[in-house]
C-alpha cells in the first residue's frame, strides 16, 4: 500500500523511543551460514536499514536494483544521469566505510519503475537454501520498496533462502502498535559501538540525500535530520 511518505514530518523518533513494546522484541542471532545477500531498491536503503549488521558481519553481497536517479525529479542542479553516477559512487564509498567485503550487483532498473519479475530472475541465481536475503519490507509504503520486497520473497520461496525484511519508510508513516505492521515478527539487532560509528559514517557518504543539492525546493534533502534520527538507533530491526 503506497503511503504519503514525502509529506509532513512523520512519526517523531521520540515517540518510537518511548514505546515500551520495542524493548521487548527478541534479539536476532547473528549466525548466518555465509555472507548475506542485501537487496536495495535505491542507493542508501541498505545502509539505512542494515548497515550496522553488515559492519558487524564484515561481509555482504549487495544487489542495487536502481541507481536512484529519480531522487530529485525536478532538480535544477543535476540531470538524472548525473544523479545516477553520484549515487553509485556514494554506495561504493559507504560500503568502503563499513569495511564490508563482497560484490555489488547493479541491475540498472528504472528508479520508480522497477520490474518485479526481472528482480526475481536476478536474485534466484544468487540465493541458496538457508542463505539470508535482506530486502525492504513488502509493505514499506514506497512502491519500489514493496516491489523489491515481493521479488525477494518470491526468490526466497523458489530457492529456500531465508527472507529478512527491513523497514525504512514504515518508521515515517506508522505509529507504535500500528495494526498494519507485523510487530510480532520484529527482531532486534543490537549494534556494537564500532558498528554504530561505521553506520553513521556510511550514512554521511550520501550527501546527495542528506543535504540540499541547491537552494531550489526541488533540490531539498530527501533525508533531513528528523528522518535520519530513526536510523541513528543503537539497534536495527528486521521482520523475520
VEXMI-747329 format. One record per atom (N, C-alpha, C): residue number from 1; atom name; x, y, z. Coordinates in steps of 0.001 Angstrom, whole numbers, plus 500000, padded with zeros to 6 digits. Last residue first. Example, Ala and Ser with C-alpha at 12.3 -4.5 7.8 and 13.67 -1.06 7.14 Angstrom:
2, N, 512850, 497750, 507080
2, CA, 513670, 498940, 507140
2, C, 512900, 500030, 507870
1, N, 513190, 494310, 507800
1, CA, 512300, 495500, 507800
1, C, 513200, 496700, 507800
END
This chain:
240, N, 511452, 488925, 510676
240, CA, 511949, 487595, 510332
240, C, 510832, 486566, 510312
239, N, 512128, 492126, 510091
239, CA, 510981, 491250, 510253
239, C, 511400, 489869, 509755
238, N, 514585, 493922, 511945
238, CA, 514177, 493161, 510767
238, C, 512915, 492396, 511119
237, N, 516220, 496795, 513107
237, CA, 515059, 495924, 513211
237, C, 514819, 495221, 511870
236, N, 519094, 497776, 515038
236, CA, 518336, 497715, 513796
236, C, 517226, 496688, 513956
235, N, 520464, 500045, 517508
235, CA, 519971, 498736, 517069
235, C, 519270, 498893, 515724
234, N, 520846, 502570, 518434
234, CA, 521902, 501581, 518681
234, C, 521469, 500167, 518318
233, N, 519705, 504810, 515785
233, CA, 519490, 503990, 516977
233, C, 520676, 503043, 517198
232, N, 519601, 506323, 513611
232, CA, 520761, 506551, 514477
232, C, 520631, 505749, 515764
231, N, 517369, 506303, 512138
231, CA, 518393, 505335, 511760
231, C, 519692, 505539, 512540
230, N, 515773, 508338, 512908
230, CA, 515228, 506983, 513062
230, C, 516267, 505906, 512752
229, N, 517166, 510589, 512177
229, CA, 517124, 510235, 513599
229, C, 516623, 508815, 513808
228, N, 516661, 510995, 509492
228, CA, 517898, 510303, 509867
228, C, 517898, 509870, 511323
227, N, 514312, 512512, 509705
227, CA, 514278, 511172, 509126
227, C, 515508, 510377, 509559
226, N, 515193, 514860, 510847
226, CA, 514144, 514118, 511547
226, C, 513961, 512714, 510972
225, N, 517238, 515779, 508978
225, CA, 517571, 515253, 510309
225, C, 516468, 514448, 510989
224, N, 516256, 514510, 505658
224, CA, 516602, 515560, 506612
224, C, 516791, 514970, 508010
223, N, 516602, 513098, 502956
223, CA, 516747, 512537, 504301
223, C, 517178, 513633, 505273
222, N, 516451, 514721, 500796
222, CA, 515471, 513650, 500891
222, C, 515448, 513070, 502301
221, N, 516849, 518227, 500665
221, CA, 517340, 516939, 501156
221, C, 516198, 515932, 501237
220, N, 515790, 519894, 497619
220, CA, 515835, 519730, 499073
220, C, 516349, 518347, 499440
219, N, 515451, 520692, 495045
219, CA, 516752, 520133, 495398
219, C, 516911, 519935, 496900
218, N, 513072, 521934, 494802
218, CA, 513208, 520651, 494114
218, C, 514516, 519952, 494442
217, N, 513536, 524411, 496022
217, CA, 512821, 523357, 496758
217, C, 512924, 521979, 496108
216, N, 516883, 525580, 495433
216, CA, 515533, 525368, 494938
216, C, 514838, 524270, 495742
215, N, 519528, 525562, 496374
215, CA, 518510, 526321, 497100
215, C, 517072, 526088, 496646
214, N, 520847, 522158, 496219
214, CA, 520853, 523576, 495876
214, C, 519708, 524265, 496584
213, N, 520791, 519757, 497404
213, CA, 521640, 519878, 496224
213, C, 521810, 521335, 495823
212, N, 520850, 519461, 500972
212, CA, 520257, 520007, 499742
212, C, 521269, 520029, 498605
211, N, 521749, 516250, 502344
211, CA, 521924, 517708, 502277
211, C, 521274, 518214, 500995
210, N, 521282, 513592, 502061
210, CA, 521150, 514146, 503412
210, C, 521340, 515657, 503458
209, N, 521696, 512945, 499382
209, CA, 520410, 512644, 500006
209, C, 520209, 513347, 501349
208, N, 524197, 513581, 498639
208, CA, 523130, 513918, 497696
208, C, 521747, 513714, 498305
207, N, 525840, 512518, 500619
207, CA, 525482, 513941, 500685
207, C, 524368, 514323, 499721
206, N, 526375, 509830, 501792
206, CA, 525313, 510136, 500838
206, C, 524915, 511611, 500902
205, N, 528080, 509255, 503818
205, CA, 528628, 509107, 502467
205, C, 527598, 509425, 501385
204, N, 526729, 509240, 506163
204, CA, 527323, 510516, 505773
204, C, 527938, 510463, 504379
203, N, 526240, 506533, 506372
203, CA, 525134, 507424, 506024
203, C, 525660, 508766, 505537
202, N, 528814, 505730, 507173
202, CA, 528279, 505282, 505887
202, C, 527106, 506149, 505445
201, N, 529055, 506863, 509698
201, CA, 529982, 507287, 508643
201, C, 529449, 506900, 507267
200, N, 527037, 505428, 510995
200, CA, 526954, 506885, 510907
200, C, 527844, 507414, 509789
199, N, 528111, 502851, 510801
199, CA, 526847, 503170, 510130
199, C, 526689, 504674, 509961
198, N, 530380, 503107, 512408
198, CA, 530533, 502791, 510990
198, C, 529261, 503131, 510218
197, N, 529224, 503581, 514906
197, CA, 530080, 504605, 514298
197, C, 530235, 504366, 512799
196, N, 527892, 501151, 515244
196, CA, 527136, 502408, 515261
196, C, 527939, 503507, 514574
195, N, 530043, 499392, 515249
195, CA, 529062, 499311, 514172
195, C, 528220, 500573, 514093
194, N, 531314, 500143, 517611
194, CA, 532034, 500267, 516344
194, C, 531063, 500235, 515171
193, N, 529373, 499503, 519553
193, CA, 529775, 500902, 519336
193, C, 530495, 501104, 518007
192, N, 527135, 497075, 518019
192, CA, 528294, 497422, 518830
192, C, 528624, 498897, 518632
191, N, 523599, 496777, 518041
191, CA, 524830, 497169, 517373
191, C, 525937, 497464, 518370
190, N, 521197, 494246, 517997
190, CA, 521914, 495220, 518819
190, C, 523275, 495497, 518196
189, N, 518517, 493725, 516195
189, CA, 519959, 493509, 516044
189, C, 520657, 494600, 516842
188, N, 515397, 492277, 516856
188, CA, 516317, 493387, 517092
188, C, 517760, 492939, 516920
187, N, 512444, 491576, 515014
187, CA, 513626, 491074, 515708
187, C, 514652, 492201, 515763
186, N, 508985, 491218, 514515
186, CA, 510135, 492112, 514684
186, C, 511236, 491439, 515502
185, N, 506646, 489889, 514246
185, CA, 507793, 489330, 513526
185, C, 509055, 490154, 513734
184, N, 504835, 491425, 515531
184, CA, 505115, 490105, 516115
184, C, 506295, 489417, 515431
183, N, 504433, 493592, 513885
183, CA, 505355, 493746, 515008
183, C, 505719, 492400, 515638
182, N, 503620, 494114, 511028
182, CA, 503761, 492813, 511706
182, C, 504771, 492856, 512848
181, N, 501318, 496802, 510740
181, CA, 502731, 496397, 510765
181, C, 502866, 495089, 511541
180, N, 498782, 497695, 511035
180, CA, 499194, 497337, 509682
180, C, 500630, 496827, 509607
179, N, 498334, 498570, 513623
179, CA, 497889, 497218, 513269
179, C, 498299, 496767, 511869
178, N, 500770, 500136, 515518
178, CA, 500031, 500216, 514260
178, C, 499623, 498804, 513827
177, N, 502253, 500367, 517825
177, CA, 501070, 499487, 517853
177, C, 500228, 499570, 516585
176, N, 503465, 503553, 516878
176, CA, 503534, 502408, 517782
176, C, 502190, 501678, 517862
175, N, 502761, 504159, 513379
175, CA, 502807, 504612, 514778
175, C, 502981, 503387, 515656
174, N, 504019, 504851, 510034
174, CA, 503384, 504036, 511072
174, C, 503476, 504716, 512432
173, N, 505510, 506574, 508429
173, CA, 504047, 506643, 508378
173, C, 503353, 505862, 509488
172, N, 508251, 506195, 509262
172, CA, 507702, 507519, 508984
172, C, 506176, 507530, 509114
171, N, 508849, 503556, 509475
171, CA, 509079, 504388, 510671
171, C, 508513, 505790, 510489
170, N, 508441, 502742, 506852
170, CA, 507475, 502348, 507893
170, C, 507604, 503237, 509120
169, N, 510604, 503300, 505311
169, CA, 509595, 504350, 505440
169, C, 508492, 503999, 506431
168, N, 511951, 500750, 506227
168, CA, 512573, 502067, 506057
168, C, 511529, 503162, 506278
167, N, 512417, 497443, 507498
167, CA, 511556, 498604, 507242
167, C, 512370, 499881, 507119
166, N, 513627, 494491, 506051
166, CA, 513958, 495655, 506874
166, C, 513056, 496840, 506512
165, N, 513185, 491016, 506254
165, CA, 512722, 492274, 505691
165, C, 513056, 493436, 506615
164, N, 514569, 488074, 505219
164, CA, 514564, 489009, 506347
164, C, 514245, 490378, 505768
163, N, 514260, 484788, 504096
163, CA, 513903, 486181, 503881
163, C, 513870, 486944, 505204
162, N, 516482, 482355, 503224
162, CA, 515766, 482903, 504377
162, C, 515510, 484392, 504170
161, N, 515966, 480140, 500396
161, CA, 516732, 481132, 501156
161, C, 515854, 481710, 502265
160, N, 514609, 478459, 498750
160, CA, 514802, 478018, 500122
160, C, 515665, 478947, 500935
159, N, 513974, 479296, 496188
159, CA, 515313, 478762, 496433
159, C, 515522, 478191, 497832
158, N, 511411, 480313, 496064
158, CA, 511859, 479437, 494981
158, C, 513165, 478722, 495292
157, N, 511268, 481982, 498254
157, CA, 510370, 480834, 498188
157, C, 510834, 479825, 497146
156, N, 513123, 483905, 497458
156, CA, 513423, 483054, 498616
156, C, 512541, 481809, 498608
155, N, 511755, 485063, 495340
155, CA, 513034, 484406, 495090
155, C, 513410, 483475, 496240
154, N, 509536, 486139, 496676
154, CA, 509337, 485113, 495651
154, C, 510631, 484338, 495379
153, N, 510816, 487995, 498323
153, CA, 510015, 486926, 498913
153, C, 509808, 485791, 497921
152, N, 511949, 489670, 496400
152, CA, 512826, 488906, 497292
152, C, 512068, 487749, 497928
151, N, 509603, 490746, 495310
151, CA, 510515, 489974, 494468
151, C, 511435, 489109, 495321
150, N, 508581, 492122, 497503
150, CA, 507827, 490998, 496943
150, C, 508727, 490108, 496077
149, N, 510631, 494038, 497828
149, CA, 510308, 493099, 498898
149, C, 509551, 491887, 498391
148, N, 510460, 495394, 495393
148, CA, 511684, 494661, 495723
148, C, 511418, 493645, 496828
147, N, 507900, 496501, 495692
147, CA, 508189, 495600, 494571
147, C, 509431, 494763, 494864
146, N, 508297, 498095, 497949
146, CA, 507364, 496986, 498011
146, C, 507591, 495997, 496872
145, N, 510116, 499982, 497099
145, CA, 510460, 499129, 498235
145, C, 509567, 497893, 498259
144, N, 508607, 501211, 495083
144, CA, 509833, 500484, 494738
144, C, 510236, 499531, 495857
143, N, 506466, 502373, 496610
143, CA, 506226, 501331, 495606
143, C, 507471, 500559, 495200
142, N, 506596, 502566, 500102
142, CA, 507155, 503110, 498858
142, C, 507004, 502037, 497790
141, N, 505552, 500977, 502122
141, CA, 504887, 502232, 501795
141, C, 505401, 502927, 500552
140, N, 506285, 498437, 502922
140, CA, 507000, 499575, 503495
140, C, 506394, 500928, 503144
139, N, 505559, 495794, 502561
139, CA, 504508, 496798, 502743
139, C, 505071, 498093, 503325
138, N, 507840, 494224, 502366
138, CA, 506878, 494197, 501258
138, C, 505756, 495225, 501393
137, N, 510876, 495758, 503386
137, CA, 509613, 495119, 503738
137, C, 508594, 495272, 502604
136, N, 513889, 495227, 501541
136, CA, 512900, 496123, 502126
136, C, 511571, 495385, 502328
135, N, 515881, 492350, 502432
135, CA, 515267, 493255, 501467
135, C, 514256, 494139, 502182
134, N, 518232, 489847, 502709
134, CA, 517655, 491015, 503367
134, C, 517150, 491984, 502318
133, N, 518599, 486569, 502917
133, CA, 518298, 487577, 501899
133, C, 517567, 488712, 502594
132, N, 520771, 484039, 503941
132, CA, 519994, 485209, 504321
132, C, 519822, 486131, 503119
131, N, 520403, 480680, 502843
131, CA, 521135, 481947, 502772
131, C, 520224, 483107, 503175
130, N, 518765, 478434, 502808
130, CA, 519254, 478928, 504091
130, C, 519987, 480250, 504036
129, N, 519663, 477525, 499547
129, CA, 518876, 477197, 500737
129, C, 519538, 477707, 502025
128, N, 520728, 480508, 497782
128, CA, 520820, 479079, 498048
128, C, 520009, 478782, 499306
127, N, 520878, 483051, 495243
127, CA, 520387, 482510, 496507
127, C, 520534, 480996, 496565
126, N, 521473, 483960, 492767
126, CA, 522364, 484379, 493846
126, C, 522008, 483745, 495187
125, N, 519494, 483204, 490991
125, CA, 520815, 482572, 490864
125, C, 521782, 482901, 492003
124, N, 517323, 484925, 492025
124, CA, 517301, 483465, 492167
124, C, 518689, 482829, 492005
123, N, 517699, 487626, 491309
123, CA, 518010, 487159, 492661
123, C, 518146, 485643, 492760
122, N, 516897, 487983, 488687
122, CA, 518267, 488329, 489053
122, C, 518658, 487745, 490407
121, N, 514229, 487206, 488755
121, CA, 515148, 486480, 487879
121, C, 516605, 486761, 488229
120, N, 513219, 489193, 490462
120, CA, 513188, 487779, 490851
120, C, 514213, 486990, 490048
119, N, 513569, 491391, 488778
119, CA, 514322, 491312, 490040
119, C, 514352, 489870, 490533
118, N, 511759, 490813, 486773
118, CA, 513181, 490869, 486438
118, C, 514043, 490808, 487697
117, N, 509355, 491044, 488162
117, CA, 509753, 489742, 487617
117, C, 511243, 489707, 487293
116, N, 509327, 493821, 488769
116, CA, 509397, 492819, 489827
116, C, 509876, 491466, 489315
115, N, 510853, 496482, 487630
115, CA, 510218, 495296, 487060
115, C, 510394, 494157, 488065
114, N, 510408, 499806, 488766
114, CA, 511052, 498509, 488930
114, C, 510192, 497382, 488354
113, N, 510250, 502628, 488490
113, CA, 509625, 501728, 487517
113, C, 510228, 500340, 487561
112, N, 511648, 504145, 490219
112, CA, 510233, 504447, 490088
112, C, 509510, 503541, 489121
111, N, 514458, 503818, 488349
111, CA, 514009, 504325, 489644
111, C, 512558, 504780, 489484
110, N, 514879, 501027, 486338
110, CA, 514415, 502411, 486402
110, C, 513930, 502748, 487797
109, N, 517847, 499044, 486976
109, CA, 516426, 499217, 486691
109, C, 516012, 500669, 486898
108, N, 520477, 498211, 487365
108, CA, 520199, 499323, 486465
108, C, 518740, 499488, 486103
107, N, 521622, 496292, 488951
107, CA, 520653, 495849, 487961
107, C, 520268, 496946, 486986
106, N, 524704, 495586, 490167
106, CA, 523853, 496720, 489797
106, C, 522922, 496297, 488662
105, N, 526067, 494008, 492818
105, CA, 525419, 493728, 491533
105, C, 524470, 494879, 491238
104, N, 529046, 494073, 494445
104, CA, 527813, 494831, 494273
104, C, 527280, 494526, 492878
103, N, 530799, 491638, 496534
103, CA, 530479, 492334, 495284
103, C, 529196, 493147, 495377
102, N, 532686, 492124, 499585
102, CA, 531658, 491464, 498781
102, C, 531319, 492293, 497560
101, N, 533301, 493434, 502813
101, CA, 533798, 492737, 501634
101, C, 532631, 492088, 500895
100, N, 533074, 496477, 504367
100, CA, 532340, 495273, 504006
100, C, 532922, 494684, 502733
99, N, 533700, 498844, 505692
99, CA, 534712, 497796, 505547
99, C, 534054, 496445, 505282
98, N, 532122, 501027, 505720
98, CA, 531696, 499913, 506567
98, C, 532744, 498799, 506615
97, N, 533407, 502514, 503799
97, CA, 533451, 502978, 505185
97, C, 532998, 501897, 506167
96, N, 532695, 501041, 501560
96, CA, 534105, 501113, 501951
96, C, 534240, 501555, 503401
95, N, 529998, 501573, 501471
95, CA, 530426, 500202, 501751
95, C, 531899, 500160, 502150
94, N, 530146, 504328, 500836
94, CA, 529503, 503873, 502072
94, C, 529955, 502467, 502445
93, N, 531371, 504308, 498319
93, CA, 532041, 504938, 499451
93, C, 531459, 504454, 500777
92, N, 529421, 503001, 496798
92, CA, 530770, 502444, 496898
92, C, 531502, 503011, 498110
91, N, 527294, 504837, 497095
91, CA, 527182, 503460, 497591
91, C, 528558, 502842, 497779
90, N, 528360, 507051, 495762
90, CA, 528062, 507138, 497192
90, C, 527916, 505747, 497810
89, N, 528463, 506144, 493141
89, CA, 529716, 506427, 493844
89, C, 529493, 506510, 495354
88, N, 525744, 505996, 492629
88, CA, 526566, 504788, 492551
88, C, 527866, 504980, 493321
87, N, 525071, 508686, 492880
87, CA, 524571, 507740, 493872
87, C, 525296, 506399, 493797
86, N, 526343, 509846, 490671
86, CA, 526646, 510298, 492030
86, C, 526251, 509234, 493046
85, N, 525064, 508537, 488565
85, CA, 526510, 508369, 488764
85, C, 526915, 508762, 490180
84, N, 522430, 509479, 488937
84, CA, 522727, 508050, 488960
84, C, 524204, 507799, 489231
83, N, 522772, 512232, 488577
83, CA, 522368, 511718, 489890
83, C, 522671, 510229, 490003
82, N, 523425, 512257, 485857
82, CA, 524408, 512710, 486844
82, C, 524063, 512192, 488229
81, N, 521015, 511362, 484777
81, CA, 522229, 510581, 484562
81, C, 523313, 510978, 485566
80, N, 519296, 513433, 485526
80, CA, 519081, 512088, 486055
80, C, 520338, 511231, 485899
79, N, 521273, 516386, 486256
79, CA, 520420, 515565, 485397
79, C, 520226, 514206, 486062
78, N, 521304, 518808, 488904
78, CA, 521826, 517596, 488273
78, C, 520792, 516968, 487350
77, N, 519971, 521246, 489515
77, CA, 521429, 521131, 489628
77, C, 521976, 519957, 488826
76, N, 517347, 521289, 489723
76, CA, 517906, 522354, 488890
76, C, 519420, 522262, 488824
75, N, 515230, 518434, 489805
75, CA, 516471, 519097, 490199
75, C, 516910, 520158, 489193
74, N, 512894, 517022, 489833
74, CA, 512877, 518369, 489278
74, C, 514141, 519143, 489552
73, N, 513463, 514549, 491038
73, CA, 512992, 514591, 489647
73, C, 512976, 515971, 489020
72, N, 515549, 513289, 492898
72, CA, 515201, 514705, 492765
72, C, 514703, 514940, 491337
71, N, 515662, 510536, 492549
71, CA, 515514, 511077, 493907
71, C, 515080, 512538, 493895
70, N, 516005, 509063, 490274
70, CA, 514782, 509855, 490386
70, C, 514596, 510465, 491771
69, N, 518226, 507456, 490328
69, CA, 518297, 508673, 489522
69, C, 517079, 509573, 489651
68, N, 518955, 505099, 491651
68, CA, 518406, 506223, 492404
68, C, 518353, 507536, 491654
67, N, 519684, 502876, 490330
67, CA, 520763, 503811, 490652
67, C, 520246, 505067, 491345
66, N, 518170, 499814, 491546
66, CA, 518208, 501023, 490727
66, C, 519424, 501847, 491116
65, N, 519224, 497581, 492986
65, CA, 518227, 497392, 491938
65, C, 518166, 498589, 490993
64, N, 522022, 496242, 494018
64, CA, 521486, 497591, 493858
64, C, 520511, 497550, 492680
63, N, 522819, 493824, 496169
63, CA, 522136, 493982, 494890
63, C, 521510, 495366, 494877
62, N, 525756, 492741, 497796
62, CA, 524712, 493750, 497657
62, C, 524137, 493725, 496247
61, N, 526898, 490595, 500181
61, CA, 526775, 490744, 498741
61, C, 525568, 491651, 498521
60, N, 529142, 491021, 502913
60, CA, 527794, 491006, 502361
60, C, 527897, 491130, 500855
59, N, 530990, 491229, 505928
59, CA, 530857, 490756, 504557
59, C, 529387, 490748, 504173
58, N, 530973, 492003, 508540
58, CA, 532184, 492253, 507769
58, C, 532132, 491780, 506333
57, N, 529103, 491865, 510557
57, CA, 529446, 490631, 509854
57, C, 530730, 490783, 509048
56, N, 529029, 494536, 511335
56, CA, 529401, 493521, 512324
56, C, 529759, 492195, 511664
55, N, 528255, 495790, 508967
55, CA, 529532, 496138, 509584
55, C, 529977, 495069, 510572
54, N, 525729, 494688, 508536
54, CA, 526802, 494407, 507583
54, C, 528165, 494699, 508187
53, N, 524388, 495803, 510767
53, CA, 524503, 494350, 510609
53, C, 525660, 494009, 509683
52, N, 524570, 498504, 510081
52, CA, 525195, 498003, 511304
52, C, 525389, 496505, 511255
51, N, 523049, 498651, 507742
51, CA, 524493, 498918, 507695
51, C, 525206, 498381, 508921
50, N, 520308, 498227, 507272
50, CA, 521113, 497165, 507880
50, C, 522612, 497402, 507781
49, N, 518934, 500705, 506483
49, CA, 518278, 499561, 507111
49, C, 519193, 498636, 507877
48, N, 520712, 502564, 505432
48, CA, 519776, 502976, 506470
48, C, 519244, 501766, 507227
47, N, 521933, 500845, 503538
47, CA, 522720, 501477, 504599
47, C, 521816, 501908, 505752
46, N, 519946, 500109, 501804
46, CA, 520645, 499056, 502525
46, C, 521453, 499614, 503692
45, N, 519268, 502650, 500818
45, CA, 518287, 501862, 501577
45, C, 518977, 500785, 502403
44, N, 521382, 503689, 499307
44, CA, 521238, 504138, 500701
44, C, 520205, 503347, 501487
43, N, 520099, 503307, 496120
43, CA, 521311, 503507, 496904
43, C, 520969, 504233, 498204
42, N, 517044, 501410, 496222
42, CA, 517777, 502619, 495850
42, C, 519085, 502662, 496647
41, N, 516446, 498747, 496954
41, CA, 515739, 499379, 495843
41, C, 516481, 500594, 495303
40, N, 518790, 496316, 497756
40, CA, 518432, 497719, 497968
40, C, 517674, 498257, 496764
39, N, 519512, 493388, 499465
39, CA, 518885, 493943, 498271
39, C, 518368, 495347, 498569
38, N, 522079, 491342, 500368
38, CA, 521342, 492525, 500802
38, C, 520829, 493251, 499563
37, N, 522845, 488196, 501363
37, CA, 522534, 488965, 500171
37, C, 521634, 490114, 500605
36, N, 525468, 487413, 503739
36, CA, 524082, 487624, 503347
36, C, 523987, 488358, 502019
35, N, 527964, 484906, 503765
35, CA, 527649, 486317, 503515
35, C, 526187, 486488, 503114
34, N, 526677, 482204, 505812
34, CA, 527660, 482791, 504910
34, C, 527319, 484243, 504698
33, N, 524743, 481546, 507571
33, CA, 525534, 480449, 507021
33, C, 526632, 480917, 506079
32, N, 524689, 483795, 510415
32, CA, 524388, 483466, 509017
32, C, 525249, 482303, 508530
31, N, 524049, 484582, 513143
31, CA, 524662, 483297, 512808
31, C, 524376, 482907, 511364
30, N, 523122, 486576, 515258
30, CA, 523962, 486802, 514079
30, C, 524742, 485530, 513759
29, N, 519765, 486507, 516368
29, CA, 521127, 485949, 516437
29, C, 521888, 486138, 515131
28, N, 517955, 489201, 517492
28, CA, 518175, 488377, 516306
28, C, 519600, 487838, 516335
27, N, 515970, 489356, 520440
27, CA, 517229, 489638, 519747
27, C, 517369, 488684, 518563
26, N, 512476, 490205, 520529
26, CA, 513598, 489267, 520672
26, C, 514833, 489728, 519904
25, N, 511208, 493188, 522057
25, CA, 511368, 492354, 520870
25, C, 512572, 491438, 521029
24, N, 510912, 494935, 524158
24, CA, 510658, 493527, 524406
24, C, 510820, 492624, 523204
23, N, 511234, 497494, 523367
23, CA, 512275, 496951, 524246
23, C, 512086, 495464, 524515
22, N, 508913, 498012, 521995
22, CA, 510152, 497871, 521233
22, C, 511258, 497233, 522072
21, N, 506973, 498458, 523933
21, CA, 506996, 497180, 523218
21, C, 508310, 496945, 522494
20, N, 507216, 501137, 524864
20, CA, 507748, 500021, 525659
20, C, 507875, 498714, 524880
19, N, 508272, 503905, 523195
19, CA, 507327, 502799, 523053
19, C, 507857, 501571, 523784
18, N, 510059, 505941, 523079
18, CA, 509309, 505797, 524327
18, C, 508293, 504653, 524281
17, N, 511043, 505866, 520502
17, CA, 511958, 505570, 521606
17, C, 511218, 505336, 522920
16, N, 508865, 506716, 518963
16, CA, 509320, 505323, 518883
16, C, 510173, 504959, 520102
15, N, 508817, 509366, 519790
15, CA, 507637, 508528, 520018
15, C, 508006, 507050, 519928
14, N, 511246, 510322, 518932
14, CA, 511000, 510273, 520375
14, C, 509794, 509405, 520711
13, N, 510985, 510374, 516181
13, CA, 511770, 509308, 516780
13, C, 511544, 509205, 518289
12, N, 507679, 511091, 515019
12, CA, 508951, 511530, 515583
12, C, 509671, 510369, 516268
11, N, 506217, 510224, 512041
11, CA, 506279, 509907, 513465
11, C, 507657, 510253, 514016
10, N, 506175, 513004, 509668
10, CA, 506025, 511623, 510097
10, C, 506122, 511463, 511606
9, N, 506227, 515489, 508610
9, CA, 507468, 515001, 509219
9, C, 507357, 513582, 509731
8, N, 504744, 516006, 505321
8, CA, 504819, 516159, 506778
8, C, 506115, 515540, 507313
7, N, 505351, 513668, 502671
7, CA, 504665, 514833, 503213
7, C, 504758, 514812, 504723
6, N, 506299, 511369, 501643
6, CA, 507082, 512578, 501371
6, C, 506364, 513836, 501847
5, N, 504659, 509225, 502067
5, CA, 505938, 509243, 502766
5, C, 506744, 510515, 502531
4, N, 501787, 508151, 502164
4, CA, 502244, 509531, 501936
4, C, 503575, 509780, 502640
3, N, 502074, 504828, 500685
3, CA, 501810, 505732, 501803
3, C, 502291, 507140, 501467
2, N, 500738, 502076, 498992
2, CA, 501537, 503289, 498904
2, C, 501109, 504268, 499999
1, N, 500845, 498808, 500000
1, CA, 500000, 500000, 500000
1, C, 500883, 501246, 500000
END
